[in-house]
């Protein structure tokens, strides 16, 4: 079978199933809709995995309508499938399949509407990973944003609508920036195909319009990825969105923003010197700051979904820093870390959803000791928390090891400290909450009241909620080694695709040899895990010590940081403008 002709199917199939689900929602039982959604996304996962295998050594190009370029301008629209993009599509579809399983009978009263939105969301994410046209990248970007707005405010409650409003305002501004960046790239080159735009930039069109277009589109991607200072919307959205939506937000939507940034930097702007300089001089430090800010904010939360949201911000910082290394080993680490983090974070959000469904809360103070009898859930929650804290086993640990090696090779060994701090702070927050919830141990912080009750549909099979959680945790633990070579091959296609290869005939990639495991990496992983346990123990059993007056500089700093995250949409827009100005000033400084 020629897989080339089936490339559009991962986008077409979920859209078709969504339309049919809405058409027949009153004629078929709800369980049929649930089952069809699971089967459709599982089939897409299998097909994307087959595409990733077929595109191991060279990309597969599909021109819609057969409008392939001959000896003139590129007029057609293409999907270019490399192993990185297809692998991302497989993970996206697989996570959606598990999320549909988790959400079995989640919204009984609205029948197929939730499924239709989620399927369209899946199609938009995969289309964004496959597209090779700048304007269509904007189309998929905007499509996923609009659907995400609806999913965030799906409950139509006051808090949900407020969180959706913040999300909508900030990400809509990101869409405007994306469109403006596409317009500037077209003005500079007269083309929209990513390969042709990159070829024209390489031929001498890399002027101020090229630099400005990258700043605008790069800012849009950083907004979607929730990097500092564009991250404020994420916690508000996660706190109010239904748990299945939070799973896919943290698991795939946020990393897809980094995927888009990497695709622009490695394909379209690979021959624009100012862009490469900006990645090293500014975006790499921004990644480090994002990791630190997210970790510190996670330690301050008792609301589980907010805690996990800030944990996502922290690990996004690590992934952004890895991407900015612009090396094969850095890209390998980024892909592995993205995959492992998505699995672990999705599992933790599912655990929070199970607590909300059975105990009507996701606040660790309100849940104090109430989950003592849920031993199996507590064990898997603890394993996921240990993986987040740096346990040197599994996919996420393999990614951290590769990132550390890439950082040392490029003279940025300080990235090791960033990874350790990010793992320690986020892992400590998750483990601390687990001790209070599942063991009923530790002091309760003075002056903090439990959050209001937050319940989700409890009329759902426990096994349908637990099985996908267990599968994600187990997959992260056992698939680290098998995925290492696949990640190296995917990184080779992602990093070394010449900007014009799709137009003039792609050549096979050379997959770099595997690097020997580093004993120092394992040491730093255990160090992060040890620090996480120490920090969690201090917050649980030595709260008075942490409140000592001698630590007033830390208290003032944390208080200021918390005040910046007050959730006011005007402040978030102001920080967005500041971030845009910072990137513009940065590229002006490195270019001139």
Secondary structure, DSSP 8 states (H G I E B T S, - for coil): --GGGGTTHHHHHHHHHHHHHHHTTTTS-HHHHHHHHHHHHHHHHHHHHHHHHHTSSS-EEEEGGG----SS---S-EEEE-HHHHHHHHHHHHHHHHHHHHTTTS-STTTTHHHHHHHHHHHHHHHHHHB-BHHHHHHHHHHHHHHHHHHHTTT--HHHHHHHHHHHHHHHHHHHHHHHHHHHHHHHHS--BHHHHHHHIIIII-SHHHHHHHHHHHHHHHHHHT-TTS-HHHHHHHHHS-HHHHHHIIIIIHHHHHHHHHHIIIIISTT-HHHHHHIIIIIHHHHHHHHHHHHHHHHT--BHHHHHHHHHHHHHHHHHHHHHT-SHHHHHHHHHHHHHHHHHHHHHHHHHHHHHHHHS--BTTTTTTTTTT-HHHHHHHHHHHHHHTT-SSSHHHHHHHHHHHHHHHTT-TTHHHHHHHHHHHHHHHHHHHHIIIII--S---TT------------S-HHHHHHHHHHHHHHHHHSHHHHHHHHHHHHHHHHS--TTHHHH--------------HHHHHHHHHHHHHHHHHHHHHHH-HHHHT-GGGHHHHHHHHHHHHHTS--HHHHHHHHHHHHHHHHHHHHHHH-
